[in-house]
Amino acid sequence: MDNLSDALKKLKLASADSTTDSVESCLDCLLKALAHNNADASEKFQEMGILPLLPTLLAPQSSCTPKVANIIAEVAKNEFMRSPCVEAGLIPPLVQLLHSKDHEVLLQTGRALGNICYDSHEGRSAVDLAGGAQIVAGHIKSLSQNTDPDNGKLLTVFCGMLMNYSNDNDSLQAQLINMGVIPTLVKLLGLHSDNTALTEMCLIAFGNLAELESSKEQFASTNIAEELVRLFQRQAEHEKKEMIFEVLAPLAENDVIKLQLVEAGLVECLLDVVVHTVDGVREEDVAQLKTASDLMVLLLLGDESMQKLFEGGKGSVFQRVLSWVPSHNHQLQLAGALAIANFARNDGNCIHMVESGIVQKLLELLDRHVDEGNVTVQHAALSALRNLAIPVVNKAKMLSAGVSDTVLKFLPSEMPPVQFKLLGTLRMLIDTQADAADQLGTNGKLVERLVEWCEAKDHAGVMGESNRLLSALIRHSKSKDVVKTVIQGAGVKHLVVMATSEHMIMQNEALVALGLIAGLDLVGAEKDFVGAGLVQVLHKLLSDEMSAPEVKYNSMVIICAVMGSEPLHKEVQGLAFIDVVSKLRSHENKTVSHQASLTEQRLTAQS
């Protein structure tokens, strides 16, 4: 430390005299001290006010310059020194040195700027102000074709500097994207794939930039997919594969890049990872299996990439993914079920899959997860069944395969995501299937659970789906027994509330169900209709100019149906419905105007 203090004093004097030789020996001493104990030496620098002397020593022509830049780079490794470096005015002269032709000057300057920018808002702002990033980006572009090893080191430092400059900062990342660094870095990856340090730096930079939506278009216009797949195929180490995975995941969110990755052969790589890690017990095997299977599912979210892999249901990838469903591994079961749900995004695929017996595989999977089951697997398998049940031709087949019975085993579930998918699956299954709607609609336990979930205010999705299923059971069965079960289960009031939903489709579903209840069992529902304020709700819907024509039509149908009930009739008379209805006779929709005439006649006859 005494030597360091002496050297710092000498440097103060020498820098004033500008005697190069004595400055050089002082700088050597400082570098030794930093190598011995960087933090202590840096603190001493601060105490003795050395940093403000350094700008004058950063002259482009001086032989001391690389050592001064090296000292700044070393000092800036300490977080507490980065702001002082900025305050000492080091950034403008360092940025000026980026115009140098000297390799060592560029290398040390790049290191110094990169270290000052690391996790430092002040550092980044100063470099931004001085225009340093543009110059570095220009260097990378002009040096990218040169595969000389020394040049590789300089490229690594420059890429690192840009990474530190823009990390976790959206506006600076956007600035780099606008400068066109993405195509340059992709070229680097292709030309310098043997340079491990540079490759890693490119991957980290890609990982940062790929998070930004605006980067995806630029990435899609390069051959990034081919380069990453090629690089992945060459990796043996877990850490390297993980680094590539971290870039692939955000990139694969873009549909164009999804297809490019599929065409570049990524799927085969992922399937290979699955084969090699499925029985692994090491933490890294488990992590790789999860990442690879998750990425596979992500690739299937793109319509084109999914259809390419489906290959009319004959594709080897499709077959391999199907084999994951009966696996003993929960992660693969999950990925397999999610993959089926993603393949089941158009009628053709769904019909083919049901014909090929996939439903049975999913039911067996669900049966394995009824008691103490894995919630994510339950959710994924139910999602797949819901999608498969959308085409009309699949519904009866799936019902005869026992889908509704298996799904009902999850009624006791307390997990909202499972509840939501269970409800959606049953709703899809009974659409246009009167017998199934009748059977489920007279299931007291199901109706009781639906009524309970209709009050799940913390889970809007579950609440909405419960209401919709309750309505669907009545609409598709048109059965008096179902209506009776819903009345006994106290479900009527929920359908009245559903009629006030902000979603027109839900309003209408509720009104059709309420019309059927009024037509099939008015006496049984009378008390609930009064208690829930049905007549007031209908008056509001008819008076509201924003109500859809279907809503107005169905509201008037219900008015006519409830006139047979004395208390409801009185409520109708008390609200002057005749005024509202007579206005609707001139409605532009012919069905509405016709129903208004009929309703007006009914109201007049019974007033």
C-alpha positions as CSV (number, residue, x, y, z in Angstrom):
1,M,0.0,0.0,0.0
2,D,2.9,2.4,0.8
3,N,4.3,1.7,-2.7
4,L,0.9,2.4,-4.2
5,S,0.6,5.7,-2.3
6,D,4.0,6.7,-3.6
7,A,3.1,5.7,-7.1
8,L,-0.1,7.7,-6.9
9,K,1.8,10.8,-5.6
10,K,4.3,10.4,-8.4
11,L,1.6,10.0,-11.0
12,K,0.1,13.3,-9.8
13,L,3.4,15.1,-10.3
14,A,4.3,13.2,-13.5
15,S,0.9,13.9,-15.1
16,A,1.4,17.6,-14.4
17,D,4.9,17.5,-16.1
18,S,3.7,15.0,-18.8
19,T,7.0,13.1,-18.6
20,T,6.1,9.9,-20.3
21,D,8.7,7.6,-18.8
22,S,7.9,8.4,-15.2
23,V,4.1,8.1,-16.0
24,E,4.6,4.7,-17.5
25,S,6.4,3.3,-14.4
26,C,3.7,4.8,-12.2
27,L,1.0,3.1,-14.3
28,D,2.8,-0.2,-14.1
29,C,2.8,0.1,-10.4
30,L,-0.9,0.9,-10.3
31,L,-1.7,-2.1,-12.5
32,K,0.3,-4.4,-10.1
33,A,-1.6,-3.0,-7.1
34,L,-4.9,-3.5,-8.8
35,A,-4.0,-7.1,-9.7
36,H,-3.0,-7.7,-6.1
37,N,-6.1,-6.2,-4.4
38,N,-8.5,-4.4,-6.8
39,A,-11.0,-3.1,-4.3
40,D,-8.4,-1.6,-1.8
41,A,-6.3,-0.1,-4.6
42,S,-9.5,1.4,-6.2
43,E,-10.5,3.0,-2.8
44,K,-7.0,4.5,-2.6
45,F,-7.5,6.0,-6.1
46,Q,-10.7,7.6,-4.9
47,E,-9.1,9.0,-1.7
48,M,-6.2,10.6,-3.5
49,G,-8.3,12.1,-6.3
50,I,-6.6,10.2,-9.2
51,L,-9.6,9.7,-11.5
52,P,-9.9,13.4,-12.6
53,L,-6.2,13.2,-13.7
54,L,-6.8,10.4,-16.1
55,P,-8.7,12.2,-19.0
56,T,-5.5,14.1,-19.8
57,L,-3.6,10.9,-20.0
58,L,-6.0,9.4,-22.5
59,A,-4.4,11.2,-25.5
60,P,-4.8,9.1,-28.7
61,Q,-1.1,9.4,-29.6
62,S,0.3,8.6,-26.2
63,S,2.0,5.3,-25.6
64,C,0.5,5.4,-22.1
65,T,-3.0,5.3,-23.3
66,P,-3.6,1.5,-23.4
67,K,-2.4,1.2,-19.8
68,V,-4.6,4.1,-18.6
69,A,-7.6,2.6,-20.3
70,N,-6.7,-0.8,-18.8
71,I,-6.5,0.8,-15.3
72,I,-10.0,2.4,-15.8
73,A,-11.3,-1.0,-16.9
74,E,-9.9,-2.7,-13.7
75,V,-11.1,0.1,-11.4
76,A,-14.6,0.0,-13.0
77,K,-15.0,-3.7,-12.0
78,N,-16.0,-2.3,-8.6
79,E,-19.5,-1.0,-8.4
80,F,-18.6,1.9,-6.1
81,M,-16.2,3.2,-8.8
82,R,-18.5,3.4,-11.8
83,S,-20.3,6.7,-11.0
84,P,-16.9,8.4,-9.9
85,C,-15.5,7.3,-13.3
86,V,-18.4,9.1,-15.0
87,E,-18.1,12.2,-12.7
88,A,-14.4,12.4,-13.5
89,G,-15.2,13.0,-17.1
90,L,-13.7,9.7,-18.4
91,I,-16.4,8.8,-20.9
92,P,-15.9,11.5,-23.6
93,P,-12.1,10.8,-24.0
94,L,-12.7,7.0,-23.9
95,V,-15.3,7.3,-26.6
96,Q,-12.9,9.4,-28.7
97,L,-10.3,6.6,-28.4
98,L,-12.8,4.3,-30.2
99,H,-11.6,6.1,-33.4
100,S,-8.1,4.8,-32.8
101,K,-6.5,2.2,-35.2
102,D,-4.4,0.7,-32.5
103,H,-5.7,-2.8,-31.5
104,E,-4.6,-2.6,-27.8
105,V,-6.1,0.9,-27.4
106,L,-9.4,-0.4,-28.8
107,L,-9.4,-3.5,-26.6
108,Q,-8.7,-1.7,-23.3
109,T,-11.1,1.1,-24.2
110,G,-13.9,-1.4,-25.0
111,R,-13.2,-3.1,-21.6
112,A,-13.3,0.2,-19.8
113,L,-16.5,1.4,-21.3
114,G,-18.1,-2.0,-20.9
115,N,-17.2,-2.2,-17.2
116,I,-18.4,1.4,-16.5
117,C,-21.8,0.5,-18.1
118,Y,-22.2,-2.6,-16.1
119,D,-25.4,-2.2,-14.0
120,S,-24.8,1.6,-14.0
121,H,-27.5,4.0,-15.2
122,E,-25.0,6.9,-15.1
123,G,-22.4,5.0,-17.1
124,R,-24.9,4.1,-19.8
125,S,-26.3,7.6,-20.0
126,A,-22.9,9.1,-20.4
127,V,-21.9,6.5,-23.2
128,D,-25.2,7.2,-24.9
129,L,-24.7,10.9,-24.8
130,A,-21.1,10.6,-26.2
131,G,-22.4,8.3,-29.0
132,G,-20.2,5.4,-28.0
133,A,-22.6,2.6,-28.9
134,Q,-22.8,3.7,-32.6
135,I,-19.0,3.6,-33.0
136,V,-18.7,0.1,-31.3
137,A,-21.6,-1.2,-33.5
138,G,-19.7,0.1,-36.5
139,H,-16.5,-1.7,-35.4
140,I,-18.3,-5.0,-34.9
141,K,-19.8,-4.7,-38.4
142,S,-16.5,-4.0,-40.1
143,L,-14.5,-6.6,-38.1
144,S,-17.1,-9.4,-38.3
145,Q,-15.6,-10.9,-41.5
146,N,-12.1,-11.1,-40.0
147,T,-11.5,-14.5,-38.2
148,D,-8.1,-13.7,-36.9
149,P,-7.9,-14.9,-33.2
150,D,-6.8,-11.4,-31.9
151,N,-9.7,-9.9,-33.7
152,G,-12.0,-12.5,-32.0
153,K,-11.0,-11.1,-28.6
154,L,-11.7,-7.5,-29.7
155,L,-15.1,-8.6,-31.0
156,T,-15.9,-10.4,-27.8
157,V,-15.0,-7.2,-25.8
158,F,-17.1,-5.0,-28.1
159,C,-20.1,-7.4,-27.9
160,G,-19.8,-7.5,-24.1
161,M,-19.7,-3.7,-24.0
162,L,-22.9,-3.4,-26.0
163,M,-24.5,-6.0,-23.8
164,N,-23.6,-4.2,-20.6
165,Y,-24.7,-0.9,-22.2
166,S,-28.2,-2.2,-23.0
167,N,-28.9,-4.9,-20.5
168,D,-32.4,-4.6,-18.9
169,N,-32.9,-1.2,-20.6
170,D,-35.7,-1.3,-23.3
171,S,-34.9,2.1,-24.8
172,L,-31.2,1.3,-25.2
173,Q,-32.0,-2.1,-26.6
174,A,-34.4,-0.5,-29.1
175,Q,-31.6,1.9,-30.0
176,L,-29.2,-1.0,-30.8
177,I,-32.0,-2.8,-32.8
178,N,-32.5,0.4,-34.9
179,M,-28.7,0.5,-35.5
180,G,-29.0,-2.9,-37.1
181,V,-26.9,-4.9,-34.7
182,I,-29.0,-8.0,-34.9
183,P,-28.1,-9.0,-38.5
184,T,-24.4,-8.3,-37.6
185,L,-24.4,-10.4,-34.5
186,V,-26.2,-13.3,-36.4
187,K,-23.4,-13.1,-39.0
188,L,-20.8,-13.2,-36.2
189,L,-22.4,-16.3,-34.8
190,G,-22.1,-18.1,-38.1
191,L,-18.5,-17.0,-38.9
192,H,-17.0,-17.4,-35.4
193,S,-18.8,-20.4,-34.1
194,D,-15.5,-21.9,-33.0
195,N,-14.8,-19.0,-30.7
196,T,-16.5,-20.0,-27.5
197,A,-16.2,-16.7,-25.7
198,L,-17.6,-14.7,-28.6
199,T,-20.4,-17.2,-29.2
200,E,-21.4,-17.0,-25.6
201,M,-21.4,-13.2,-25.8
202,C,-23.6,-13.2,-28.9
203,L,-26.0,-15.6,-27.2
204,I,-26.3,-13.4,-24.1
205,A,-26.9,-10.4,-26.4
206,F,-29.6,-12.3,-28.4
207,G,-31.2,-13.3,-25.1
208,N,-31.4,-9.6,-24.0
209,L,-32.6,-8.3,-27.4
210,A,-35.1,-11.1,-28.1
211,E,-37.2,-10.1,-25.1
212,L,-38.1,-6.9,-27.1
213,E,-41.1,-7.3,-29.4
214,S,-39.5,-5.0,-32.0
215,S,-36.5,-7.3,-32.4
216,K,-38.5,-10.3,-33.6
217,E,-39.0,-8.9,-37.1
218,Q,-35.3,-8.3,-37.5
219,F,-34.4,-11.7,-36.2
220,A,-36.9,-13.2,-38.6
221,S,-35.2,-11.6,-41.6
222,T,-31.8,-13.3,-40.7
223,N,-30.8,-17.0,-40.7
224,I,-30.8,-17.0,-36.8
225,A,-32.9,-20.2,-36.8
226,E,-30.3,-22.2,-38.8
227,E,-27.4,-20.8,-36.8
228,L,-28.9,-21.6,-33.4
229,V,-29.9,-25.1,-34.4
230,R,-26.5,-25.7,-35.9
231,L,-24.8,-24.5,-32.7
232,F,-27.2,-26.5,-30.6
233,Q,-26.3,-29.7,-32.5
234,R,-22.6,-29.2,-31.7
235,Q,-23.1,-28.7,-27.9
236,A,-22.5,-31.5,-25.4
237,E,-22.5,-29.4,-22.2
238,H,-25.7,-28.7,-20.3
239,E,-24.8,-25.1,-19.6
240,K,-24.2,-24.3,-23.3
241,K,-27.5,-25.9,-24.3
242,E,-29.3,-23.9,-21.6
243,M,-27.8,-20.7,-23.0
244,I,-29.2,-21.5,-26.5
245,F,-32.5,-22.5,-25.0
246,E,-32.7,-19.1,-23.3
247,V,-32.5,-17.4,-26.7
248,L,-34.8,-19.9,-28.5
249,A,-37.7,-19.5,-26.0
250,P,-38.4,-15.7,-26.6
251,L,-37.6,-16.0,-30.3
252,A,-40.1,-18.9,-30.7
253,E,-42.9,-16.7,-29.5
254,N,-42.9,-15.2,-33.0
255,D,-44.9,-17.3,-35.6
256,V,-42.5,-16.7,-38.5
257,I,-39.5,-17.7,-36.4
258,K,-41.4,-20.8,-35.1
259,L,-41.7,-22.0,-38.7
260,Q,-38.0,-21.2,-39.5
261,L,-37.0,-23.2,-36.4
262,V,-39.1,-26.2,-37.4
263,E,-37.6,-26.0,-40.9
264,A,-34.1,-25.8,-39.5
265,G,-34.6,-29.0,-37.6
266,L,-35.0,-27.8,-34.1
267,V,-37.8,-30.3,-33.4
268,E,-35.5,-33.3,-34.0
269,C,-33.0,-31.8,-31.6
270,L,-35.7,-31.4,-28.9
271,L,-36.9,-34.9,-29.4
272,D,-33.4,-36.1,-29.0
273,V,-33.0,-34.2,-25.7
274,V,-36.2,-35.8,-24.4
275,V,-34.9,-39.3,-25.2
276,H,-31.6,-38.7,-23.4
277,T,-33.1,-37.0,-20.3
278,V,-36.4,-38.7,-19.7
279,D,-35.0,-41.3,-17.3
280,G,-32.3,-38.9,-15.9
281,V,-32.2,-38.2,-12.2
282,R,-29.7,-35.3,-12.3
283,E,-31.0,-31.8,-11.8
284,E,-29.7,-30.8,-15.2
285,D,-31.5,-33.7,-16.9
286,V,-34.8,-32.7,-15.3
287,A,-34.2,-29.0,-16.3
288,Q,-33.3,-29.9,-19.9
289,L,-36.4,-32.2,-20.3
290,K,-38.7,-29.5,-19.1
291,T,-37.1,-26.8,-21.3
292,A,-37.1,-29.1,-24.4
293,S,-40.7,-30.3,-24.0
294,D,-41.9,-26.7,-23.2
295,L,-40.2,-25.4,-26.3
296,M,-41.8,-28.2,-28.4
297,V,-45.3,-27.1,-27.1
298,L,-44.4,-23.5,-27.9
299,L,-43.5,-24.3,-31.5
300,L,-46.9,-25.9,-31.9
301,L,-48.7,-22.7,-31.0
302,G,-48.0,-21.3,-34.5
303,D,-50.6,-22.4,-37.1
304,E,-48.1,-23.1,-39.9
305,S,-45.5,-24.7,-37.7
306,M,-48.2,-26.9,-36.1
307,Q,-49.7,-28.0,-39.4
308,K,-46.3,-28.8,-40.8
309,L,-45.5,-31.1,-37.9
310,F,-49.0,-32.7,-37.9
311,E,-48.5,-33.8,-41.6
312,G,-52.1,-35.0,-41.8
313,G,-51.7,-37.0,-38.6
314,K,-49.0,-39.2,-40.2
315,G,-46.0,-37.0,-39.1
316,S,-43.3,-38.8,-37.1
317,V,-43.1,-35.8,-34.8
318,F,-46.8,-36.0,-34.1
319,Q,-46.6,-39.7,-33.3
320,R,-43.6,-39.2,-31.0
321,V,-45.3,-36.4,-29.1
322,L,-48.4,-38.7,-28.7
323,S,-46.2,-41.3,-27.1
324,W,-45.4,-38.8,-24.3
325,V,-49.0,-39.0,-22.9
326,P,-48.8,-42.5,-21.4
327,S,-45.3,-41.7,-20.1
328,H,-44.4,-42.2,-16.4
329,N,-42.9,-38.7,-16.4
330,H,-45.3,-35.9,-15.3
331,Q,-43.4,-33.3,-17.4
332,L,-43.8,-35.4,-20.6
333,Q,-47.5,-36.2,-19.8
334,L,-48.0,-32.4,-19.4
335,A,-46.2,-31.6,-22.7
336,G,-48.0,-34.4,-24.5
337,A,-51.4,-33.2,-23.4
338,L,-50.6,-29.6,-24.2
339,A,-49.3,-30.6,-27.7
340,I,-52.5,-32.5,-28.4
341,A,-54.5,-29.3,-27.4
342,N,-52.3,-27.3,-29.8
343,F,-52.7,-29.8,-32.6
344,A,-56.5,-29.7,-32.0
345,R,-56.9,-26.1,-33.3
346,N,-58.8,-26.9,-36.5
347,D,-61.7,-29.3,-37.2
348,G,-59.7,-31.5,-39.6
349,N,-57.0,-32.3,-37.1
350,C,-59.6,-32.8,-34.3
351,I,-61.6,-35.3,-36.3
352,H,-58.5,-37.2,-37.4
353,M,-57.3,-37.4,-33.8
354,V,-60.6,-38.6,-32.3
355,E,-60.7,-41.3,-35.1
356,S,-57.2,-42.4,-34.2
357,G,-58.0,-43.1,-30.5
358,I,-56.4,-40.2,-28.8
359,V,-59.4,-39.7,-26.5
360,Q,-58.8,-43.0,-24.8
361,K,-55.1,-42.0,-24.1
362,L,-56.3,-38.8,-22.5
363,L,-58.9,-40.5,-20.4
364,E,-56.4,-43.0,-19.1
365,L,-54.0,-40.1,-18.3
366,L,-56.8,-38.2,-16.4
367,D,-57.7,-41.4,-14.5
368,R,-54.1,-41.6,-13.2
369,H,-54.5,-38.0,-11.8
370,V,-57.9,-38.1,-10.1
371,D,-56.6,-38.6,-6.5
372,E,-53.7,-36.4,-5.4
373,G,-53.2,-35.6,-9.1
374,N,-50.9,-33.2,-10.8
375,V,-53.0,-30.1,-11.4
376,T,-51.1,-28.9,-14.5
377,V,-51.5,-32.3,-16.1
378,Q,-55.3,-32.3,-15.3
379,H,-55.6,-28.8,-16.8
380,A,-53.7,-29.8,-19.9
381,A,-55.6,-33.0,-20.5
382,L,-59.0,-31.3,-20.0
383,S,-57.8,-28.5,-22.4
384,A,-57.1,-31.1,-25.1
385,L,-60.5,-32.8,-24.6
386,R,-62.3,-29.4,-24.8
387,N,-60.6,-28.6,-28.1
388,L,-61.3,-32.1,-29.5
389,A,-65.0,-31.7,-28.6
390,I,-65.5,-28.6,-30.8
391,P,-66.3,-30.4,-34.1
392,V,-70.0,-31.6,-34.1
393,V,-69.0,-35.0,-35.5
394,N,-66.7,-35.6,-32.5
395,K,-69.2,-35.0,-29.7
396,A,-71.2,-38.2,-29.8
397,K,-68.1,-40.3,-30.3
398,M,-66.5,-38.7,-27.3
399,L,-69.6,-39.0,-25.2
400,S,-69.8,-42.7,-26.0
401,A,-66.1,-43.1,-25.1
402,G,-67.1,-42.0,-21.6
403,V,-65.5,-38.5,-21.6
404,S,-68.2,-36.9,-19.5
405,D,-68.0,-39.6,-16.8
406,T,-64.2,-39.1,-16.5
407,V,-64.5,-35.3,-16.5
408,L,-67.1,-35.4,-13.7
409,K,-64.5,-37.2,-11.4
410,F,-62.9,-33.8,-11.1
411,L,-66.0,-32.0,-9.8
412,P,-64.5,-32.0,-6.2
413,S,-61.4,-30.1,-7.5
414,E,-60.7,-26.9,-5.6
415,M,-58.3,-25.6,-8.3
416,P,-59.9,-22.8,-10.5
417,P,-57.8,-23.7,-13.6
418,V,-59.1,-27.3,-13.5
419,Q,-62.7,-26.1,-12.7
420,F,-62.5,-23.7,-15.7
421,K,-61.4,-26.4,-18.2
422,L,-63.8,-29.0,-16.8
423,L,-66.7,-26.6,-17.3
424,G,-65.6,-25.7,-20.8
425,T,-65.2,-29.4,-21.8
426,L,-68.7,-30.3,-20.6
427,R,-70.2,-27.3,-22.4
428,M,-68.5,-28.2,-25.7
429,L,-69.6,-31.9,-25.3
430,I,-73.3,-31.2,-24.8
431,D,-73.6,-28.5,-27.5
432,T,-76.4,-29.9,-29.8
433,Q,-76.4,-33.2,-27.8
434,A,-79.9,-33.3,-26.2
435,D,-79.5,-36.7,-24.5
436,A,-76.2,-35.8,-22.9
437,A,-77.5,-32.4,-21.8
438,D,-80.5,-34.2,-20.3
439,Q,-78.4,-36.7,-18.5
440,L,-76.0,-34.1,-17.1
441,G,-78.7,-31.6,-16.4
442,T,-80.5,-34.0,-14.1
443,N,-77.3,-34.8,-12.2
444,G,-78.1,-33.0,-8.9
445,K,-74.4,-33.1,-7.7
446,L,-73.3,-31.4,-10.9
447,V,-76.0,-28.7,-10.8
448,E,-75.2,-28.1,-7.1
449,R,-71.5,-27.6,-7.9
450,L,-72.4,-25.3,-10.8
451,V,-74.6,-23.1,-8.6
452,E,-71.7,-22.9,-6.0
453,W,-69.2,-21.9,-8.8
454,C,-71.7,-19.3,-10.1
455,E,-70.8,-17.4,-6.9
456,A,-67.0,-17.7,-7.3
457,K,-66.5,-13.9,-7.5
458,D,-62.7,-14.3,-7.1
459,H,-62.6,-16.3,-10.3
460,A,-64.4,-14.6,-13.1
461,G,-63.6,-17.3,-15.6
462,V,-65.0,-20.1,-13.5
463,M,-68.1,-18.0,-12.6
464,G,-68.8,-17.2,-16.3
465,E,-68.3,-20.8,-17.5
466,S,-70.6,-22.2,-14.7
467,N,-73.3,-19.8,-15.8
468,R,-72.9,-20.7,-19.4
469,L,-73.0,-24.5,-18.7
470,L,-76.1,-24.1,-16.5
471,S,-77.8,-22.3,-19.4
472,A,-76.5,-24.8,-22.0
473,L,-77.9,-27.8,-20.0
474,I,-81.4,-26.2,-20.3
475,R,-81.0,-24.9,-23.9
476,H,-79.7,-28.2,-25.4
477,S,-82.0,-30.6,-23.4
478,K,-85.2,-28.5,-23.5
479,S,-86.2,-30.9,-20.7
480,K,-88.7,-30.3,-17.9
481,D,-86.6,-32.5,-15.6
482,V,-83.5,-30.5,-16.2
483,V,-85.4,-27.3,-15.5
484,K,-86.8,-28.8,-12.3
485,T,-83.3,-29.8,-11.2
486,V,-82.0,-26.3,-11.8
487,I,-84.9,-24.7,-9.9
488,Q,-84.4,-27.1,-7.0
489,G,-80.7,-26.4,-7.0
490,A,-81.3,-22.6,-6.8
491,G,-79.8,-21.9,-10.2
492,V,-82.5,-19.6,-11.6
493,K,-81.3,-16.4,-9.9
494,H,-77.8,-16.9,-11.4
495,L,-79.3,-17.1,-14.9
496,V,-81.2,-13.8,-14.2
497,V,-77.9,-12.2,-13.2
498,M,-76.2,-13.6,-16.3
499,A,-78.8,-11.8,-18.5
500,T,-77.3,-8.6,-17.3
501,S,-73.8,-9.6,-18.4
502,E,-71.6,-7.2,-20.4
503,H,-71.2,-9.9,-23.0
504,M,-74.0,-10.1,-25.5
505,I,-73.5,-13.8,-26.1
506,M,-73.9,-14.6,-22.4
507,Q,-77.0,-12.3,-22.1
508,N,-78.6,-14.2,-24.9
509,E,-77.8,-17.7,-23.7
510,A,-79.3,-16.7,-20.3
511,L,-82.4,-15.3,-21.9
512,V,-83.0,-18.4,-24.0
513,A,-82.6,-20.6,-20.9
514,L,-85.0,-18.3,-18.9
515,G,-87.5,-18.5,-21.7
516,L,-87.4,-22.3,-21.6
517,I,-87.8,-22.3,-17.8
518,A,-90.8,-20.0,-18.1
519,G,-92.3,-22.2,-20.8
520,L,-91.6,-25.6,-19.1
521,D,-92.2,-24.9,-15.4
522,L,-93.5,-21.3,-14.7
523,V,-95.2,-22.4,-11.5
524,G,-92.0,-23.9,-10.1
525,A,-89.8,-20.9,-11.1
526,E,-92.3,-18.2,-10.2
527,K,-90.8,-17.5,-6.7
528,D,-87.2,-17.4,-8.0
529,F,-88.2,-15.1,-10.9
530,V,-89.8,-12.6,-8.5
531,G,-86.9,-12.9,-6.0
532,A,-84.3,-12.3,-8.6
533,G,-86.1,-9.3,-10.2
534,L,-86.5,-10.9,-13.6
535,V,-89.2,-8.5,-14.8
536,Q,-87.1,-5.4,-13.8
537,V,-84.1,-6.9,-15.7
538,L,-86.2,-7.4,-18.8
539,H,-87.6,-3.9,-18.6
540,K,-84.0,-2.5,-18.5
541,L,-82.8,-4.7,-21.4
542,L,-85.8,-3.6,-23.6
543,S,-85.3,0.1,-22.6
544,D,-81.6,0.1,-23.4
545,E,-80.9,1.3,-26.9
546,M,-77.6,-0.6,-26.9
547,S,-79.2,-4.0,-26.4
548,A,-78.7,-6.3,-29.3
549,P,-81.8,-7.3,-31.4
550,E,-81.5,-10.9,-30.2
551,V,-81.6,-9.7,-26.6
552,K,-84.7,-7.5,-27.2
553,Y,-86.4,-10.4,-29.1
554,N,-85.7,-13.0,-26.3
555,S,-86.7,-10.5,-23.6
556,M,-90.1,-10.1,-25.2
557,V,-90.6,-13.8,-25.6
558,I,-90.1,-14.2,-21.8
559,I,-92.5,-11.3,-21.1
560,C,-95.2,-13.2,-23.0
561,A,-94.3,-16.5,-21.2
562,V,-94.5,-15.0,-17.7
563,M,-97.9,-13.4,-18.2
564,G,-99.5,-16.6,-16.9
565,S,-98.2,-16.0,-13.4
566,E,-100.2,-13.6,-11.3
567,P,-97.3,-11.9,-9.3
568,L,-95.2,-11.6,-12.5
569,H,-98.1,-10.2,-14.5
570,K,-98.6,-7.6,-11.8
571,E,-94.9,-6.6,-12.0
572,V,-95.2,-6.3,-15.8
573,Q,-98.2,-4.0,-15.5
574,G,-96.5,-1.9,-12.9
575,L,-93.6,-1.1,-15.1
576,A,-95.5,0.3,-18.2
577,F,-94.0,-2.3,-20.6
578,I,-96.5,-1.3,-23.2
579,D,-94.7,2.0,-23.9
580,V,-91.3,0.3,-24.4
581,V,-92.7,-2.5,-26.5
582,S,-94.8,-0.3,-28.8
583,K,-91.7,1.7,-29.7
584,L,-90.0,-1.5,-30.8
585,R,-92.7,-2.1,-33.4
586,S,-90.8,0.2,-35.7
587,H,-87.4,-1.5,-35.0
588,E,-85.2,-2.0,-38.1
589,N,-84.9,-5.7,-37.3
590,K,-88.0,-7.5,-38.7
591,T,-87.9,-10.3,-36.1
592,V,-87.8,-7.7,-33.3
593,S,-90.6,-5.6,-34.8
594,H,-92.8,-8.6,-35.4
595,Q,-92.3,-9.9,-31.8
596,A,-93.0,-6.4,-30.5
597,S,-96.4,-6.5,-32.2
598,L,-97.2,-9.9,-30.7
599,T,-96.1,-8.8,-27.3
600,E,-98.1,-5.6,-27.5
601,Q,-101.2,-7.6,-28.3
602,R,-100.6,-9.9,-25.4
603,L,-100.0,-7.0,-23.0
604,T,-103.1,-5.2,-24.2
605,A,-105.3,-8.3,-24.0
606,Q,-104.2,-9.1,-20.5
607,S,-104.1,-5.5,-19.0
